[in-house]
Amino acid sequence: MDKKLKEILFPTLVTASYMNERSVAIMDQEMNMSEYLVKYIETNITEELPKIMEQEQEYFSDHTKSMSSFGRTRSPSQHSTGSNSNQSVQMDFLSGNNPYLPLVMRFPKTLWKDAAQYYKSKAD
């Protein structure tokens, strides 16, 4: 399956069917989507979640630094230490230029492990 299309379809299916027995039953009638969703979520947990946590830590670290200098003027030559590529991706999401929103933007990361367990129980 095309990765780009999977990144559009799978977050939609997770968001629409998590804790919804009827939706899961309908998906699994056509093809065993629960197995695919388990693999997709587990891949996101192992590969994407560490990156997301690192970005969040960086973000909060940068904002803590800026709050400690609150009230002080910054010279025009000082730039924030955040990643320009991350900022541009965020701007793409906000401006609508990105054709899809990844799982982290559509489904709470705190529920990823629960969702993987939920779909595993349905795949059996």
N, C-alpha and C positions, 0 to 999 in steps of 0.2 A: 504494500500500500504506500502511496506517495506520502512522504513525511509531512509535507505542507498541508495536504488534505486531512491527514490524521490529526494534525494540530488544530484544525477547525472542527472536525467531527467529534473527536473524543471528549474534549472539555464540554461540548454541548450535551453529549450523552450522559456524562457524569453529573452535570448540573441538573439535567432534566429527570434523571432516573434514580439518583441516590435516595435510598429509603422509600422508594416507590415501587412496591411489589408488582403492580400492574404494568408499569413501564418496563421493568426488567423482564417480566414474562413475555411481553410483546417483542422486545429485542431478541430474546433468546429463542423465540419461535422461528424467526427468520434465519438467524445464525447465532452461534454461541458467543454473543458480544461480551458477556461477563468475563470470560477468559481473557479476551483482548483488553478489556478495561483494567483488569487486575495487572496485566503486564505493563500497560501504559502508566498506570498510577505508580506501580513499583519502580519503574524506570525514572519517573519524575522524582520520587522520593530519594533514590540513590544518586541521580545525576544532577537534577535541577535544584533540589532543596538546599544542598550545601552552598551552591552559588547564590541562591536567594538570601540565605542567612548571612552570607559574607557581605552581600550588597547592603542588606539592612543594617548590619553592624557598621559598615563604612558610612552609611547615611547618618545614623545616629551619632557616630563619632564626630563626623563633620559638623553636625548641627549643635552638638555639645560644645565644640570648639567655638563656633560662631556665637553661641549664647554667652560664653565666658568673655567674649570681646564686645558684647552688646554695649552700645553707647560710644565705642571708640570708632573713629573714622578709618576706613580702609582706603589705601591708595589704589588708584585705578589699575596699577600693575599687579595687584593681588587678585588671584583667582581662587575659586573654591577648589578643593582637592578631589572632587567627585569625578567619576569617569565620564568623559564626554560622550562615549558611545552609549552608556546607560542612560544618560540624560536625553540623547537623541531618540532612543527607543521609547522612552517615556513620552516624549513630545509627539512621536508618531502615534502612540496610542491615544493621546489627548486630542490630537488634530484629526484623527480618523484616517490617517494615511496607512495604517497597518491593517492588512486584510483580515487578521484574526487576533484574538486575545488568547494568550496561553492559559493553561490550567490555573496558574497562580493568580491571574487576574479575574478568573471566573468562578473559582471554587476555593473556599478557605483552606489554606495549607495545614491548618490545625486538624482538619478532618481527613486528610489524605490517607493516613494509616487506617482509620475507621472505615473509609470507603473501600480500601483494598480488601479489608476483612469482610465487609458486606458483600462485595462482588464475588469473593472467593466462596463464601457460603452459598451463593446462588449458582455458581459454576459447578458445584458438586452434584 
